Amino acid sequence: MINGILFRQRTGLPWRDLPPCFGSWKTVHDRHRRWSADGTWERILRAVQGDADAEGRIDWSMVSVDSTICRAHQHAAGASTRAPKIPGRRRSPARHRSDEALGRSRGGLTSKIHLSGEGGCRPLGFVVTPGQWGDAPQMIPVLEEIRVPRQAGGRPRTRPDHVGGDKAYSSRGIRRHLRRRQIKHTIPEPRDQRANRRRRGSQGGRPTGFDQAIYRRRNEVERTINRLKNFRAVATRFDKRAYVFHGTVTVAAIRLWLRPK
């Protein structure tokens, strides 16, 4: 069943078209849906990240945040308006969204993946939203998704050494949040914000620091996105439910962490 889930995630074929060698397609699909609902895939991802951190394979020196649009297939629309339930339980999945993370933009139905990637081009945390949602409001939720457990015990690590982002993440609220958590950051200031700050004089605050050499490392998160979208079920969304698509992206992240550099 696991091989069937990985095969479908890599190829993006309909569940009903799974080769017979993987067994009943419905059994494979139900396993993926159930593990997406109860958080099993996320616990596996955290365990894999914890092992990598214990071995020193996570580059905490620079964590960049970015987003990518995933075109939604026509089969991704039409989900039931009733909230889904976890099989055998009376509560909804933690990742359930009433809007099913589907939005309509110029390209039609789309979803957006906001993620943070470490220096080794592997995702640390991500959030799935409708495609028309902005980037800046999702930066803090994305950083809050970083929770790498420590094998020696204690609280998981949630704070990188440095955070990078493009102009879309330039806002006073984000910079204030990063300073409060004592996280260094490199985010360029757009021209209009810079002009507005200068126009206000001393009330506009101090100029933001910017290191061009560090900012070049922002390509690492873009390469992380390219690796994620090598999986066809991630590049094009086929899942009707947002929590199932979140599980599909999580499986892709697990495979990136298990894959040697």
C-alpha positions as CSV (number, residue, x, y, z in Angstrom):
1,M,0.0,0.0,0.0
2,I,2.8,2.4,0.8
3,N,4.4,1.7,-2.6
4,G,1.0,2.4,-4.2
5,I,0.8,5.7,-2.5
6,L,4.3,6.7,-3.6
7,F,3.6,5.5,-7.1
8,R,0.5,7.6,-7.4
9,Q,2.2,10.6,-5.8
10,R,5.0,10.4,-8.3
11,T,2.9,9.9,-11.4
12,G,-0.3,11.7,-10.5
13,L,-2.5,9.1,-12.1
14,P,-6.1,8.6,-10.9
15,W,-6.5,6.2,-7.9
16,R,-8.6,3.9,-9.9
17,D,-5.8,3.4,-12.5
18,L,-3.3,2.1,-10.0
19,P,-1.6,-1.1,-11.3
20,P,-3.0,-4.3,-9.8
21,C,0.4,-5.1,-8.3
22,F,-0.4,-2.6,-5.5
23,G,-3.7,-4.3,-4.5
24,S,-7.1,-2.7,-4.4
25,W,-6.9,0.9,-5.3
26,K,-9.6,1.8,-2.8
27,T,-7.6,0.3,0.0
28,V,-4.5,2.3,-1.0
29,H,-6.6,5.5,-1.3
30,D,-8.3,5.0,2.1
31,R,-4.9,4.4,3.8
32,H,-3.6,7.7,2.3
33,R,-6.7,9.6,3.3
34,R,-6.8,8.2,6.8
35,W,-3.1,8.9,7.5
36,S,-3.6,12.4,6.1
37,A,-6.6,13.0,8.4
38,D,-5.1,11.7,11.7
39,G,-1.6,13.3,11.2
40,T,0.4,10.1,10.6
41,W,2.2,11.5,7.6
42,E,3.2,14.6,9.7
43,R,4.5,12.5,12.5
44,I,6.6,10.5,10.1
45,L,8.0,13.8,8.7
46,R,8.8,15.1,12.1
47,A,10.6,11.8,13.0
48,V,12.7,11.9,9.8
49,Q,13.6,15.6,10.4
50,G,14.6,14.7,14.0
51,D,16.9,12.0,12.8
52,A,18.5,14.4,10.3
53,D,19.0,17.0,12.9
54,A,20.6,14.6,15.3
55,E,23.0,13.7,12.5
56,G,23.8,17.3,11.8
57,R,22.2,17.2,8.3
58,I,20.0,20.3,8.7
59,D,21.5,23.6,7.7
60,W,19.9,26.0,10.2
61,S,22.2,28.9,9.1
62,M,19.7,30.1,6.5
63,V,16.0,29.2,6.2
64,S,14.1,30.9,3.4
65,V,10.4,31.3,2.9
66,D,8.6,31.4,-0.5
67,S,5.4,30.2,-2.1
68,T,4.3,28.4,-5.3
69,I,1.1,28.1,-7.2
70,C,-0.3,24.6,-8.0
71,R,-2.9,24.4,-10.7
72,A,-6.0,22.5,-9.6
73,H,-7.4,19.8,-11.9
74,Q,-11.1,19.8,-12.6
75,H,-11.4,16.7,-10.5
76,A,-10.2,18.7,-7.4
77,A,-13.4,20.7,-7.4
78,G,-16.8,19.6,-6.2
79,A,-16.0,18.4,-2.7
80,S,-19.0,18.0,-0.3
81,T,-19.9,21.0,1.7
82,R,-20.2,18.9,4.9
83,A,-17.1,18.7,7.0
84,P,-15.2,15.4,6.8
85,K,-14.7,13.1,9.8
86,I,-11.7,11.0,10.8
87,P,-12.7,7.3,10.3
88,G,-13.6,5.9,13.7
89,R,-13.7,9.3,15.4
90,R,-16.1,12.1,15.8
91,R,-13.9,15.0,14.9
92,S,-12.7,16.6,11.7
93,P,-9.1,16.4,10.5
94,A,-6.8,19.1,11.9
95,R,-5.9,20.3,8.4
96,H,-9.5,20.6,7.2
97,R,-10.4,23.9,5.6
98,S,-13.9,25.1,4.8
99,D,-12.6,26.6,1.6
100,E,-10.7,23.4,0.8
101,A,-7.7,25.6,-0.1
102,L,-9.1,26.3,-3.6
103,G,-9.1,29.7,-5.0
104,R,-9.9,31.2,-8.4
105,S,-7.4,33.5,-10.1
106,R,-6.4,34.3,-13.7
107,G,-5.3,30.7,-14.2
108,G,-8.5,29.2,-12.9
109,L,-8.7,27.0,-9.8
110,T,-5.4,27.1,-7.9
111,S,-3.9,26.3,-4.6
112,K,-0.8,27.8,-3.1
113,I,1.9,26.2,-1.0
114,H,3.8,28.5,1.4
115,L,6.9,26.8,2.6
116,S,10.2,27.3,4.4
117,G,13.3,25.5,3.2
118,E,16.6,24.9,4.9
119,G,20.1,25.2,3.3
120,G,20.0,21.6,2.0
121,C,17.0,22.3,-0.2
122,R,14.5,20.4,1.9
123,P,11.2,21.7,3.4
124,L,10.9,22.3,7.1
125,G,7.3,23.4,7.2
126,F,4.5,24.5,4.9
127,V,1.0,25.8,4.7
128,V,-1.6,25.2,2.0
129,T,-4.0,28.0,1.1
130,P,-6.2,29.1,-1.8
131,G,-4.2,30.4,-4.8
132,Q,-5.2,34.0,-4.5
133,W,-4.0,34.5,-0.9
134,G,-1.1,36.8,-0.3
135,D,2.4,35.7,0.8
136,A,3.1,38.1,3.7
137,P,0.2,37.1,6.0
138,Q,1.3,33.4,5.8
139,M,5.0,33.9,6.7
140,I,4.5,33.7,10.5
141,P,2.2,30.6,10.2
142,V,4.8,28.9,8.0
143,L,7.6,29.6,10.6
144,E,5.3,28.2,13.3
145,E,5.2,25.0,11.3
146,I,8.9,24.4,12.0
147,R,9.0,21.9,14.8
148,V,12.0,19.6,14.6
149,P,12.0,17.2,17.6
150,R,15.2,16.6,19.6
151,Q,16.2,13.0,20.2
152,A,17.7,13.9,23.6
153,G,14.4,15.2,24.7
154,G,13.0,18.6,25.5
155,R,11.2,21.1,23.3
156,P,11.5,20.8,19.6
157,R,13.6,23.3,17.7
158,T,11.5,26.0,16.1
159,R,13.9,28.9,15.6
160,P,16.4,29.0,12.7
161,D,19.5,31.2,12.8
162,H,18.6,33.3,9.9
163,V,15.4,33.8,7.8
164,G,15.3,35.1,4.2
165,G,12.5,36.2,2.0
166,D,11.7,38.4,-1.0
167,K,10.0,41.8,-1.1
168,A,6.6,40.2,-0.7
169,Y,7.4,39.5,3.0
170,S,8.6,43.1,3.8
171,S,6.3,44.4,6.5
172,R,6.7,45.9,9.9
173,G,4.7,43.2,11.6
174,I,6.9,40.4,10.2
175,R,10.1,42.3,11.1
176,R,8.8,42.9,14.6
177,H,7.9,39.3,15.0
178,L,11.4,38.1,13.9
179,R,13.1,40.6,16.2
180,R,10.9,39.5,19.1
181,R,12.1,35.9,18.5
182,Q,15.7,37.1,18.1
183,I,15.9,35.8,14.6
184,K,18.2,37.5,12.1
185,H,16.5,38.2,8.8
186,T,17.3,39.4,5.3
187,I,14.3,40.8,3.5
188,P,14.6,43.6,0.9
189,E,12.5,46.7,1.4
190,P,10.4,47.7,-1.6
191,R,10.9,51.1,-3.2
192,D,7.6,52.5,-2.1
193,Q,8.1,51.4,1.6
194,R,11.6,53.0,1.5
195,A,10.2,56.3,0.2
196,N,7.4,56.3,2.7
197,R,9.8,55.7,5.6
198,R,12.1,58.6,4.4
199,R,9.1,60.9,4.0
200,R,8.1,60.4,7.6
201,G,11.5,61.3,8.8
202,S,12.5,60.2,12.3
203,Q,9.0,58.7,12.8
204,G,9.6,56.3,9.9
205,G,12.1,54.3,11.9
206,R,15.6,53.2,11.1
207,P,16.6,51.8,7.6
208,T,16.4,48.0,7.4
209,G,19.6,46.1,7.1
210,F,20.2,44.1,3.9
211,D,23.1,41.8,3.0
212,Q,23.3,41.0,-0.7
213,A,25.6,38.1,-0.2
214,I,23.2,36.4,2.2
215,Y,20.2,37.2,0.0
216,R,21.7,35.1,-2.8
217,R,21.0,32.0,-0.7
218,R,17.3,32.6,-1.3
219,N,17.6,30.4,-4.3
220,E,17.7,27.4,-2.0
221,V,14.0,27.6,-1.3
222,E,13.3,28.0,-5.0
223,R,15.2,24.8,-5.6
224,T,13.3,23.2,-2.8
225,I,10.0,24.1,-4.6
226,N,11.4,22.7,-7.9
227,R,12.1,19.4,-6.2
228,L,8.7,19.2,-4.6
229,K,7.0,19.9,-8.0
230,N,8.9,17.0,-9.6
231,F,6.0,15.0,-8.0
232,R,3.1,15.3,-10.4
233,A,0.5,15.0,-7.7
234,V,2.0,18.1,-6.1
235,A,2.6,20.1,-9.2
236,T,-1.1,19.6,-10.2
237,R,-3.6,19.1,-7.4
238,F,-6.0,16.2,-8.0
239,D,-7.3,15.9,-4.4
240,K,-10.7,17.3,-3.6
241,R,-10.0,17.7,0.1
242,A,-7.5,20.2,1.4
243,Y,-6.2,17.8,4.2
244,V,-5.7,15.1,1.6
245,F,-3.6,17.4,-0.6
246,H,-1.7,18.5,2.5
247,G,-0.9,14.8,3.1
248,T,0.2,14.4,-0.5
249,V,2.7,17.3,-0.1
250,T,3.8,15.8,3.2
251,V,4.6,12.5,1.5
252,A,6.7,14.4,-1.1
253,A,8.6,16.2,1.7
254,I,9.3,12.9,3.4
255,R,10.8,11.5,0.2
256,L,13.0,14.5,-0.1
257,W,14.3,14.1,3.4
258,L,14.9,10.4,2.9
259,R,16.7,11.0,-0.4
260,P,20.5,11.3,-0.1
261,K,21.9,14.6,-1.3
